[in-house]
Amino acid sequence: MFTLKTIKAAFRGLHPGDDLCVTFLDREVIITGRVASIGSRIGAVTDKGRLHEDIHPNCVLSMEVK
């Protein structure tokens, strides 16, 4: 599991043109999306353009910079 502080640090440290992609659990489905925003929760957009908001950091299974 990741903390919100760790995810924010990874997001802030991106180089221009890079994206932070997270794999997270949404109910019982595992989804991967590009981080679009971080506040007290995370917002991510999938490849199909669907926005997932209010992702709790405890639901993030992995992170990758692409």
C-alpha positions, 0 to 999 in steps of 0.5 A: 500500500502507498500513503497519500504523501508518497503518491503526491511526491511521485506526482510532483516529481514528474518530468514534463511529458511523463504521466503517473499511472496507478493501478487501483481497486474500484469495488471488486474491479482492478483498473489502471489510469493516469493520475489527473489530480490529487487532493485528499483523494486521487482522481485518475483517467483510464485509457477510455477517458473515464474519470475515477474520482475519490480513489482512496490511497489504500486502494492503490495497488501499484504506481508507474511513471510512463 
